[in-house]
């Protein structure tokens, strides 16, 4: 996902990543994985650091430099939300990508506000009485859109060309843009590494994730399936969901159907 984004944006991109998986594997001296300028921010401070860099780029008069932030779900929807909200409110020319693997994976697979109902984490274990996470996934895409941001989108690494197209579109925006990418974590989800893209595609096809955009004050669905693939097939492939009972899966399906009914009624198709 990071490699694809930087291929679209090019070498004149300044990248900010917080404490997390990418900073852990990407900044091991001397084998740095970034060939462009990149810096590690504080865990909650990705967007605020982006704002500072964007101000410096503007002051220097650079017109061809992209300022890119890449943070996980915890660093975005939880402890980083205030900084992100402020950056959007100021209209800073930044691109913010949230890679959503639905928990704090780097620090031990703890629940975040983007962890879905029923998922087992180290802070929401599955037992006889409580079967994993009891809360629903925060609707981060629509929270960002509520700021009337210049451009926002959802994506999945299972639909690579869609993601590439949205990164390119974000690069043309004169203001803040936000892309929320669904990105499975083999360790935290209990899947094999070579199953990552299959799972990331299946979550879209089953309707538990969606491909959409927000621009000019309107929401658009990029993919509106006539039928969904079975939700149970998607869930049962992952160890974090294997404890779920049939009634739990039925609750997930009902929540999906309710969400899609609203989106189809209120959003446009592309």
Buried (B, 14 or more C-beta within 10 A) or exposed (E): BBEBBBEBBEEEBBBBBBBBBBBEEBBEEEEEEBEBEBEBBBBBBBBBBBBBBBBEBBEEEEEEBBBBBBBBBBBBBBBBBEBBBBBBEBBBBBBBBBBBBBBBBBBEBBBBBBBBBBBBBEBBEBEEEEBBBEEBBBEBBBBBBEBEBBBBBBBBBBBBEBBBBBBEBBBEBEEBBBBBBBBBBBEBBBBEEEBBBBBBBBBBBBBBBBBBBBBEEEBBBBBBEEEBBEBBEBBEBBEBBEBBEEEBBEBBBEBBEEBBEEBEEEBEEE
